[in-house]
Amino acid sequence: MNNYETVFILTPVLSDAQMKEAVEKFTTLLKQEGATIVNEENWGLRKLAYPIQKKSTGFYQLVEFQANPEVIAKLETNFRRDERVIRFLTFRQDKFAAEYAAKRRNLRGAKTEVAKEA
């Protein structure tokens, strides 16, 4: 099993419920294919670097997971078929990227715990 990270951008015309349903669709697909979700982050509505399909903003979503390489083809096929997805990028993390991602998650978790205590 390899470590993967995928970032995809959903069209900005979706409601919050529709956006969450689209994200749930892809995470459920990963789980059905035997992948383990390590981390999920919703980066929210952000401005795009350049217009895509005449849209200047989009909902960004990050999913880190462990899976076999065959799962990636199925995931990307579903990204291409879903008209709510504007862009996506999936890549395999090497050992250094996986270590960095783990440190980032731990720092982020520590910050939220400090904020809750204050």
N, C-alpha and C positions, 0 to 999 in steps of 0.2 A: 504494500500500500504506500502510495506517495502522498506528500502534502501538496495541496493545491489551494489557490486563491483565485476567486473570480469576482470581478466587479462588473455590474451591469447597470445601465441607465434606463429608467422607465419614462415613458412620455409624461409630460407635466399636466396633461388634461385629466388625469385620473384623480378620483377622490382618495382619501386616506384608506377607506375600506377596500377599494379596488387595488390600490398599491400593495397593501398588506396581503391581499388574496393572491396577487401575482407572485410575491416573494414566497409565500407559503407553497405555491405550486412548485416552484423550483427546489425548495428545500425538501419537500415531500418526495419529489422525483429522486433526489440524491439519496435520501434514506431508503427508498424502495430498491435502489440499485446497490445497496450495501455500503454506502459511504457514511462516514462519521462526521457530523458537523462539529467543528472545533470552536468557531466563533462566527457571530453574525453581527453586522453593524449597519445601522441605517444612517447614512450621512445626510439625508434630507434633500430638500430642493436646492439645487445649486445651478449657477450660471455655467453654460457650456463655453468652451474655448472658441468654438465657431458654430454657426447654425447647422443643425442636422434636421432634415425634413421640415424646414422653415420654423424650427423651434429653437429658442435660445436658452431654455432651462430644462432640467430633468431631475428626476428622483434617483439619487445614487444609492446603491446597495452593495455591501461587501460581504462575501461568504467565504470563510476558510474551512476546508474540509480535508479528510483523508479518504482516498478512494483508489481503486484500480484504474489503470489508464483507459480501459474500455468505456468507463462511465462518462468520460469527457465528451466523446463523440455524441452520445445520447443527449447530454446536457446542452451542448452547443446546437444540436439539431432543434431542440425545443426552444432555445433562444431565438433561432432564425424563424421558426414558425409562429411565434407569438408576436403579434403586431404591437403590443404594448412596450416591447423592448426596442430601444433606439440603437444602443451599442452594447457590446459586452467584450470582456477580455478575461481569459482564463490562462493561468500559467502555473507550472510546477515549481514549487519552492525548493531551492537547494538547502543544504543544512544550515547555511548562514542566514538565509532569509527566514527559515523556520524558527531559528533562535531569536532573531530580531522580532518576529511577530509575537512570539511568546513573551518577550520582555515588554513589548508595547502593550499587550493585553494585561500583564501584571501591573504595569504603571497606571494604566487606565483604571483598573479595578481599585488600586490603592487610592487614587484621586477621588473616586466616587464614594469610597468608604469614609474618607476624611470629610467630604462635603456633607455626608449624612450625619456625622457626629457633630458638626458645627451648627 
